[in-house]
Amino acid sequence: MLGYIRDWFQRRFSDPNAITLTLLLIIGFGLIVFFGSILAPILVAIALAYLLEWPVGRLERMGFKRIYSVLLVFALFIALALALVMFLVPVIWQQSVALLAELPLIAQAWRELMERVEDIAPAFIDASQVQMFTDKVNDRLLQFGQGILERSLSTIVLVAVLLVYLIIVPLLVFFMLKDKVLLLDHFNRILPEQRRLISQVGSEMNLQIMNYIRGKAAEIVIVGVVTYVVFALFDLRYAALLATLVGFSVLVPYIGAAVVTIPVALVGLFQFGMSATLFWLIMAYLIIQALDGNVLVPILFSEAVSLHPVYIIAAVLIFGAIWGFWGVFFAIPLASLVKAVITALSSHKDPNEDPPPFTS
């Protein structure tokens, strides 16, 4: 066994390029684990810069100078962000406060439903189990409401963090777009000479991250808007809040859609009761989820590396546990990174081959 491991290690890491790639990954992983919270504004800015680079590049290909393209796209981005803050955020906040106030009533509606189910089929349902399950649901709802209220008490800290993001992140995004070539040149200078595999993995991941962030942004908007229209047609309470949750649930593949179904079903049950309206609401919601997974995702992520659902869910769980929200958000690119590294280390190209420059 030890001989096999030694032979495998010598075969994979006899190339200096493999060693430099491994060291770079270890350093990057260490920075994320130990300084992830400090680097969060920079990571947000990088994600937004990737998102805005696409329209900037389009304007450049149309003949505009980069500085003018950056100024135009950045101005439109700031205008859109201000519009969301002024119009959408107050509505979501008001609906969130109203929903928290009605959590006890929603819990009562769930209890009454369980009692009705017990009366209909007493032979198949144990009353003690129903009571236990109902108590757990009620406790979770109340704990969720209390947790939100406790967090709202630390408003000063939240406002300070928000101000940091509102000021620093836009500045970082602007300079990342404006001085893209200069920053990439600085990055290339600090890379070691044996960087063939680094360049190979970097080029592949650059395309993956760009496609992923652009696709996820479009998916959030499309799913959120369509869901809001459907909920509004049903005259569902808290339509804007629930549609926003559904839109952002696409950030967590498979798991997010399952989790956000719970508040949608509970609010529908509280408003409509066990009626045909509730049935059609749930059906419409499931159709949206099916169209998202089977039609929209293949269109938006046609250029992405195909990963098995098992690998995606595993990546969400592993990187989410390591890195929190950002681990969940970048779960698919990080899984693609693992695949790209394995592919690069398995390649047998000439170690003396000149590496291509890292580009974006």
DAKAMO-V95936 format. One record per residue. N is the residue number from 1. PHI is phi as a letter, one per 20 degrees, with the letter a starting at -180 (none if undefined). OMEGA is omega in whole degrees, 0 to 359 (999 if undefined). D_CENTER is the distance of its C-alpha to the mean C-alpha in whole Angstrom. Layout:
N/PHI/OMEGA/D_CENTER  N/PHI/OMEGA/D_CENTER
//
This chain:
1/none/179/41  2/f/178/41  3/f/178/42  4/f/180/40  5/f/180/37  6/f/179/39  7/f/180/40  8/f/181/36  9/f/179/35  10/f/181/38  11/f/184/37  12/e/188/33  13/d/173/34  14/f/178/37  15/e/178/36  16/g/178/35  17/f/179/32  18/f/180/30  19/f/180/31  20/f/177/30  21/f/180/26  22/f/179/26  23/f/179/27  24/f/179/25  25/f/179/22  26/f/179/23  27/f/180/24  28/f/179/20  29/f/179/19  30/f/178/21  31/f/181/20  32/f/183/17  33/f/187/18  34/e/183/21  35/c/183/20  36/g/181/16  37/f/179/17  38/f/183/19  39/e/185/17  40/g/178/14  41/g/178/16  42/f/179/16  43/f/176/13  44/f/180/12  45/f/179/15  46/f/179/14  47/f/179/11  48/f/178/13  49/f/175/16  50/g/181/14  51/f/184/14  52/e/180/17  53/f/181/19  54/f/177/19  55/f/177/21  56/f/178/23  57/f/178/24  58/f/179/25  59/f/177/27  60/f/179/29  61/f/176/30  62/e/176/31  63/o/179/34  64/f/172/32  65/f/186/32  66/f/183/29  67/f/179/30  68/f/177/30  69/f/180/27  70/f/180/25  71/f/181/27  72/f/181/27  73/f/180/23  74/f/178/22  75/f/178/25  76/f/179/23  77/f/179/20  78/f/179/21  79/f/179/23  80/f/179/20  81/f/178/18  82/f/179/22  83/f/178/22  84/f/180/19  85/f/185/20  86/f/188/24  87/d/186/23  88/e/184/20  89/f/178/19  90/f/180/23  91/f/180/23  92/f/179/19  93/f/180/21  94/f/180/24  95/f/178/23  96/f/179/21  97/f/179/25  98/f/179/26  99/f/178/24  100/f/180/25  101/f/183/28  102/e/179/29  103/g/177/27  104/f/179/30  105/f/177/32  106/f/177/29  107/f/178/29  108/f/177/33  109/f/177/32  110/f/179/31  111/f/180/34  112/f/178/36  113/f/180/34  114/f/177/35  115/f/178/38  116/f/178/39  117/f/179/37  118/f/179/40  119/f/183/43  120/f/184/42  121/c/182/42  122/f/182/43  123/f/185/44  124/d/185/41  125/c/178/39  126/e/183/40  127/f/181/40  128/f/179/39  129/f/177/36  130/f/180/35  131/f/179/36  132/f/180/34  133/f/180/31  134/f/179/31  135/f/179/32  136/f/178/29  137/f/179/27  138/f/180/29  139/f/180/28  140/f/179/24  141/f/180/24  142/f/177/27  143/f/178/25  144/f/179/22  145/f/179/24  146/f/178/26  147/f/178/22  148/f/180/21  149/f/178/25  150/f/178/25  151/f/180/22  152/f/178/23  153/f/179/27  154/e/185/25  155/f/183/25  156/f/179/26  157/f/180/24  158/f/179/21  159/f/179/23  160/f/178/23  161/f/180/20  162/f/179/19  163/f/177/22  164/g/180/21  165/f/183/18  166/f/182/20  167/e/187/22  168/f/185/21  169/f/178/18  170/g/178/20  171/f/179/23  172/f/180/21  173/f/182/19  174/f/183/22  175/f/175/24  176/f/178/22  177/f/184/22  178/f/186/26  179/d/182/27  180/g/183/24  181/f/180/27  182/f/181/29  183/f/178/26  184/f/177/25  185/f/176/29  186/f/180/29  187/f/180/26  188/f/182/29  189/f/183/32  190/e/179/30  191/f/178/29  192/f/180/32  193/f/179/34  194/e/187/34  195/c/180/30  196/f/181/30  197/f/176/28  198/f/179/25  199/f/179/26  200/f/179/25  201/f/181/22  202/f/180/21  203/f/179/22  204/f/182/20  205/f/177/17  206/g/178/17  207/f/182/17  208/f/183/14  209/f/179/12  210/f/180/14  211/f/183/13  212/f/182/10  213/f/179/9  214/f/180/12  215/f/180/11  216/f/178/7  217/f/179/9  218/f/181/12  219/f/179/11  220/g/182/9  221/f/183/13  222/f/181/15  223/f/180/14  224/f/181/14  225/f/180/17  226/f/179/19  227/f/179/18  228/f/179/20  229/f/180/23  230/f/179/23  231/f/179/23  232/f/178/25  233/f/176/28  234/e/184/28  235/l/181/28  236/f/177/26  237/f/177/26  238/l/184/23  239/f/182/21  240/f/180/19  241/f/181/18  242/f/178/17  243/f/176/16  244/f/177/13  245/f/179/12  246/f/179/12  247/f/181/10  248/f/178/7  249/f/180/8  250/f/177/7  251/f/180/3  252/d/185/6  253/g/176/9  254/m/185/12  255/f/183/12  256/f/180/10  257/f/180/12  258/f/182/15  259/f/185/14  260/f/176/14  261/f/184/17  262/f/179/19  263/f/178/19  264/f/180/20  265/f/181/23  266/f/178/24  267/f/177/24  268/f/178/26  269/f/180/28  270/f/184/29  271/e/188/30  272/d/185/32  273/m/178/33  274/e/184/33  275/c/178/34  276/f/179/34  277/f/177/31  278/f/179/29  279/f/181/29  280/f/176/29  281/f/179/26  282/f/178/24  283/f/179/25  284/f/178/24  285/f/179/20  286/f/177/20  287/f/177/22  288/f/180/19  289/f/180/16  290/f/179/19  291/f/178/19  292/f/184/15  293/f/187/15  294/d/181/19  295/c/187/19  296/f/182/16  297/f/177/14  298/g/179/17  299/f/184/18  300/f/186/15  301/d/181/14  302/f/182/18  303/e/184/18  304/f/176/15  305/f/180/17  306/f/179/17  307/c/179/16  308/f/179/18  309/g/178/16  310/f/180/18  311/f/181/16  312/f/180/13  313/f/178/13  314/f/179/15  315/f/178/12  316/g/182/10  317/f/185/13  318/f/183/14  319/f/175/12  320/f/178/10  321/f/182/14  322/f/194/15  323/c/178/12  324/m/184/11  325/g/183/7  326/f/174/7  327/f/177/8  328/f/182/6  329/f/182/3  330/e/183/6  331/f/182/8  332/f/175/9  333/f/179/11  334/f/175/12  335/f/176/14  336/f/177/15  337/f/178/16  338/g/180/18  339/f/180/20  340/f/179/21  341/f/179/22  342/f/178/24  343/f/181/25  344/f/180/26  345/f/179/28  346/e/181/30  347/f/182/31  348/c/178/35  349/e/181/35  350/f/180/38  351/f/182/37  352/e/181/39  353/f/182/37  354/f/181/36  355/f/174/33  356/f/178/31  357/f/177/29  358/f/182/26  359/c/178/25  360/c/999/22
//
